[in-house]
Amino acid sequence: MAKQSKPRAAGLPTREQILEFIQSADSIVGKREIGKAFGLKGQEKIALKRLLKDMAEEGLIDGKRTAYHRMGGVPKVTVFKVMDIEDGEAFAIPETWQPDDATPPPRLRVIEGKKKGGGRYPALKIGDRILARTEEAGSNLEAHVMKKLPAKTDGLMGVVEIDAGGKAWLAPVDKRIRTSSAIADLGGAEAGQLVLAEPAGRGTRAGVNVIEVLGDPLAPKAFSLIAISKHGIPNVFPSETLAEAERATKLPVSTDKREDLRHLPIVAIDPADARDHDDAIWAEPDGEGGFNALIAIADVSYYVRPGGALDREARKRGNSVYFPDRVVPMLPEVLSADVCSLRQGEDRAAMACHLRVSSTGKITSHRFSRAIVRIDEVIPYEDAQKRIDDGSPPENLRNLWDCWKVLAAAREARDPLDLDLPERRVVLDDQGKIAEIAVRERLDAHRVVEDFMIAANVAAAKALESKTAPVVYRVHEQPSREKLVALREYLETFGKKLALGQVITPALFNKMLKDVEETSEKAQVMEAVLRSQTQAYYGPNNAGHFGLALGSYAHFTSPIRRYADLLVHRSLVDSFDLEQAKPSFDIPASSGLSDKDRDDLGKICDAISKTERRAMEAERDTIDRYVAAWLSGRVGETFETRITGVQSFGFFATIVGLGGDGLVPVSTLGSEFFRYDEAAQSLVGEHSGTSYSSGDTLKLQLGEANPLTGALKFVPLDGDGNPIEPRGQRNAPKAKTGHRGKGPQKHMRGKRGRPGNIRHQGRKKR
């Protein structure tokens, strides 16, 4: 609500009073805020609308009726783009600036402040987009950050549609965009084709021009192509990067300053369809109940040197992105899939982590070296598990499993967060079409590799700490107090307590889940615990890893596909004097951290944390599209689903064992009035008491499945298994609303108590 500098008299305000109010407000000012501030009612609101229109035509104010500002000025709240960083301070200009072409956009100093709930925003960099509140600072303006915004893509992607009148439209492939754009220039595209477009001019009425025709939107590999374009993932290597990669392959791999480990039967256990192999493991008993263990990791830092073209492109990408039909690698394939990859029977450069593991699973010592290895065998997870289950595995596998058992015992004692989060797997046939979508089976073989990797990651962090060297930590902070309060309120609806005065640990959540016996209730509590967790990130300052219950944790084991791991390797090279001889040809000499990287480590961590989130979103979007395509031929069928989220406008559900989130609008739940209980994450029927809560399982009919957007829509069923008749289709008063198009009207309209109205309320016992 806008702040008032002094009490205002009732009645239609003057032009001067309106301008003064807009200027003094500390938040967005629209027609509604002006009317409320001056106590306007009835005909006075109509007069205000006319007055504001006149003021806009006179050039006194600008903007829309929901957000006005002085003509030629900066809106009170708007989107800015960071243009300069000077002495650590960011300066930004409004992203859209249209007073006139001759007036340059104002340049505002950015005040970064703190996030809601604590913590600071990551350091800004040139090109970042922010939503900010403008404030006067003497004769200047400042932009106070309210929220960092995702990068804006230059192009628009969609499918060409031609309506009955012959007009062309661009139907979006992003399910968050709900409106089509008029196409001003088809650029040779035809109906049904997937295209890239760009705005034809200023404003939405200008439409878009098609700039590239991509072809059949449902063809094999189209779904990953959509994600790559939508999220702006770099997928073409510059020629200078490829040239440097070719030169790097000529670096010799010898025993010069490398430990020769080729005699050890080291194995790489990976998915059957793995495109690269960057880790391999070995163990043997030490004769005292413990084990000597080795984790060999591809020595990417030997080939990718700081400051070179390879390094610049790897940092830009941040990580590899994996889709069902392709991988967008962080490094050119000549390195990622060949020279760096730990291939069976071939000599490879490796960074070796040597561990001593006690009989209780404690790491008693660690040592790092550059080595030369020859992988004895690359084994798919399923094959390794089968050899163990058959009862007569080779000695190297038996030793690995025995060592894992003591590591697992230590892990159990540590009691890290244990959430059952199934992973979907899309299997394609030779033509790139979907053969199967299923939940990936979780085997002991997966756990063996995972626990060896965790041990190596901890050792890397502690080794660097012992040298007071730079560390790129993998940080997972404990839940914020704000989220814990919401979780406590939610648990109270089940009659359970969460005391916020105690130390919050993963073990506390695990015990909470173990104490829940009923399957449906356990799913609800697990969803709530998952919602309470913070998002992991990379950073140079150690804040521990809450989920793994570890005090120091770094990523060391996947430098082929993660830039963070490459930085850790470089720091190890410096700290333990592992530099190799200077190459005799044109690539950077050092394989350790550069001085610039040391100084900029925080900014680098922020950047690669963003690219990781970008990759996760792209991978998830693509899986959703494959799932929707898989289900598009099964519309009308009934599925067992689980509710994954509840809002005032409806709830989201996912098909058990398959995935794919779909919406059930509240308007489709029938004529009964449903209240939204925010604390309990439920929609509750006012008369029947019927509730839809996060974690509930129920049968729903698939109503829509759109492969282009990945969106699903479900239809609720009554007790007899028949679709519930949506609200508004029978005996429902027609709402007076600006809603356009067919279908139910917006449920927030209407008077209190009328069907379709939703009110928030506090926690309610059920």
Secondary structure, DSSP 8 states (H G I E B T S, - for coil): ----SS---SS---HHHHHHHHHH-SS---HHHHHHHTT--THHHHHHHHHHHHHHHTTSEEEETTEEEETTS--SEEEEEEEEEETTEEEEEESS--S-TTS----EEEE--B-TTS-B-----TT-EEEEEEEEETTEEEEEEEEEE----SSEEEEEEE-TTS-EEEEES-TT--S-EEEEE-TT--TT-EEEEEESSSSGGG-EEEEEEEE-TTSTTHHHHHHHHHTT---S--HHHHHHHHHHTTS---STTSEE-TTS--EEEE-TT-S---EEEEEEE-SSS-EEEEEEEE-HHHHS-TTSHHHHHHHHH-B-EE-SS-EE-SS-HIIIIIISS--BTSEEEEEEEEEEE-TTS-EEEEEEEEEEEEBSEEEEHHHHHHHHHTT---HHHHHHHHHHHHHHHHHHHH---------EEEEE-TTS-EEEEEE----HHHHHHHHHHHHHHHHHHHHHHHTT----EEEB----HHHHHHHHHHHHTTT----TTS---HHHHHHHHHT--SHHHHHHHHHHHHHH----EEESS---BTTTTBSS-B--S-TTTBHHHHHHHHHHHHHTT------SSSS-S--S--HHHHHTHHHHHHHHHHHHHHHHHHHHHHHHHHHHHHHGGGTT-EEEEEEEEEETTEEEEEETTTEEEEEEEGGGS-SS-EEEETTTTEEEETTT--EEETT-EEEEEEEEEETTTTEEEEEEB-TTS-B---TTSSS---------SSS---TT-SSTTSTT---EE-----
